[in-house]
Amino acid sequence: MKRILIFSAIILFLSSSAFSQGFHFGIKGGADLHKLTGSTFSEKFSFGYHLGGFAEIGLSKKIALQPELYFSEVTYDTANNFNQTFDSLSTIQNASFSYINIPILLDIKLNKAFMLQVGPQFGILVNSSQDLVSNGKDAFKKGNFSMVGGVQINLMSFCVYGRYVVGLSDVSNLDASVITNTSSWKNQTLHLGVGLRF
């Protein structure tokens, strides 16, 4: 919660220059390819989706700040050794997770249509699969930090984007002694989406 308040304060501080340099807001959505690395999860990408909104705060002709808020959901397939980690969860074949994500991106405009995007992201786990909850296993931390990098193409009020999100936090909430073949659990996500700017 403290980190979210810091992000909000930064946005409010920088918004004073928004109307002099340009301000836009919009909606966005698209497909995700997620991968959760760790000894108990299959080393492959799983499909998901994301929906949300964003604001674009102009800082200069070439630089803008783009805070976003979006919801994402994904189902990860577990590997065969999942039962070795959670003896009481022997019936689980996959695990579904829902996140509220808050990226704060720096937009670097190369020309009127094309721009690079980079920045941090904070994700909040808002729901996990019912099987995990019902078995009393709070296996995942409620929040995690990531770094985002990507490109966006603006065509009038329409935009198309592609981004790669690399998790910096170990999202496992378990002691190393609980996990067999211990390794950290980290998220990786490829976002492909479209949006409307107003």
C-alpha positions, 0 to 999 in steps of 0.5 A: 500500500505504501508503494502505491501511495508513492506512485500516486504522489509521483503522478500528481506531482508530474501532472502539473505539466500535463496541460502545457505539454499535452494530456491524453487518456484511453482504454486498452486491452489485448492478449498475454503470453505468461510464463512463471519460472520455477521448479514446480511449473512447466517451462512454457507460456500460457495464454491470458488477457488484460483490460484497463486504462491509461493516461499520457502526461506530456513532459516535453515534445519527445518525452511523456509519462504514461501511468496505467491501471489494468487487470490481467488473468492467466492460468499456469500449467503445473509440472508433474512434480507439483505434488512433491511441493504441495502434498495436500494439493495432489488434484491440482492440474493448473493454477489461475491468478488475477492481478491488478497491475500499475505500470509507470512508463516513460514514453520516448517519442521517436516521431509522431507515430512511433515511441519506445516505452520503459518503466517499473510495474507493481502487480497486486495479486487479487485472486488465486485459483479456488483450489489453492485458497480452499486448501489453505495454501497462500503460496504467492506473495500479494505484490511484486515488482517488474520492469517493462519495455516495449514499443507503441505505434499511435495512429491518430486515436488508435494505438497498437503496442507490444511489451515484455514484462520481466519480474524482479521479485520472487513471487513465492511466499513459501520457505525454501525448505518447503519447495523441492529443488528450490528455485525462485518463482518469477513472472515473465509476460509478453503483452500484445494489445490495442487501445483508444486515446482520447 
